[in-house]
Amino acid sequence: MTRQMTLAAYFNPTGHHVASWRHPRAQRDANVNIGHYVEMAQAAERAKFDMIFLADSEAVREAHIDAVSRSVQFVAHFEPITLLSALAMATKNIGLVATASTTFYEPYCLARQFASLDHLSHGRAGWNLVTSAQPAAAANYGHEGQLNHAERYGRAREFARIVQGLWDSWDDDAFVRDVDSGLYFEPSRVHSLDYKSDKFSVRGPLNCPRPPQGYPVQVQAGASDEGRELAAEFAEAIFSPHLNIPEAKAYYDDVKGRMQTKYNRDPDHLKILPGLSVVVAESDDKAAEDYELLQSLIHPVVCREILSTMLGGVDLSPYSMDEQLPDPLPPTNASKGHYDSIVSMARREKLTIRELGARCAGARGKFFIHGGPKKVCDTLEEWFTAKACDGFCVLPPYMPGQHTDFCDLVVPELQRRGLFRKEYAGATLRENLGLPRPESRYAARRA
């Protein structure tokens, strides 16, 4: 079978560009507008996207109030699992992936929520496994400080194993519902986890039947060494931050190599999807005009503050906007993947803080292109055929405008080239991604 792309649609309320809400084709009240999300989800499903993805934050984004008050992202928005439960009722085929943090959630609660979403959607749920480093989030959950990078990932790996154990609480055939005998479930087919460690104590069983997919699809986004190791062990899709083919290809080969050699996993059972923000229009010139309009709507204070946040809170206020980044930058507890990508780009292209801030504020540290359908698809095809990725996580700069433009202009051209499906392959997210359904550990023992 010809290799085809996987496409995820990553929804921020009004879009991923920091000035998205100011664009005339954006839905300004999107953060609390369920109709907007239904419209976007159904558009993605008509275009045969594999999944919708919703990120999350455990706090109002911390930055200077002059910057935060001019932004939509990570300020006030729907809780993602709740929102996806509503979208499950308005869609039939598209996957529904939400972020939930292993730093602040408890394994039992998270396992129950995603098992429920998988049942509500008839097997379309996915969990984006993240760790949280924001001090504001720690303060909201009663933590005095935050865990360091290695501790967060150590907790995450243990957390993921516990959640999988809880999803196996009930055998697939546990609920016999035999009216004549009066037996609702078979007692031998329910299992307590009885897990104890210095971090967790979880008895089980989970009070939700085994998910239709066995396990909801597990997604990850780490680019550090710890993140790569976590992805190689657990992830079935990765949202990666790379900005060019050589870096993306090196990451792709490294993670898939670890899967095979260290965890005996099939590399085809992991989809690596770089973040890609696209301004597309009928022609290259019209796309360039739209891009320049978006960039013109960014306030300078917002540029600097977002760059500072993406670099882990580095204070850039003492430096002129027309200087390059100080060298060296002070160490931070930021996401290593984003930090390294941004600093590498700044050094390589000798960007000033103003230039780097505008680029990062617009694309949020992701790969950003603009052009007509041919130019956009040429770029996507180049990455895909180089095996630097298995597809893309598409970040519409503003919504609904650029989301519907991508669906209407880019997807048909990808289909014409044979790079993307015209119909869904199956009923569940796993089936559409070509992933196996995991067998319960207890079923294997019974066999």
Secondary structure, 3 states (H helix, E strand, C coil): CCCCCEEEEECCCCCCCCCHHHCCCECCCHHHCHHHHHHHHHHHHHCCCCEEEECCCCCCCCCCHHHHCCCCCCCCCCCHHHHHHHHHCCCCCCEEEEEEECCCCCHHHHHHHHHHHHHHCCCCEEEEEECCCCHHHHHHCCCCCCCCHHHHHHHHHHHHHHHHHHHCCECCCCCCCECCCCECCCHHHECCCCEECCCCEECCCCCCCCCCCCCCEEEECCCCHHHHHHHHHHCCEEEECCCCHHHHHHHHHHHHHHHHHHHCCCHHHCEEEEEEEEEECCCHHHHHHHHHHHHHCCCHHHHHHHHHHHCCCCCCCCCCCCCECCCCCCCCCCCHHHHHHHHHHHHHHCCEHHHHHHHHHHHCCCEEEEECHHHHHHHHHHHHHCCCCCEEEECCCCCEHHHHHHHHHHHHHHHHCCCCCCCCCCCCHHHHHCCCCCCCHHHHHHC
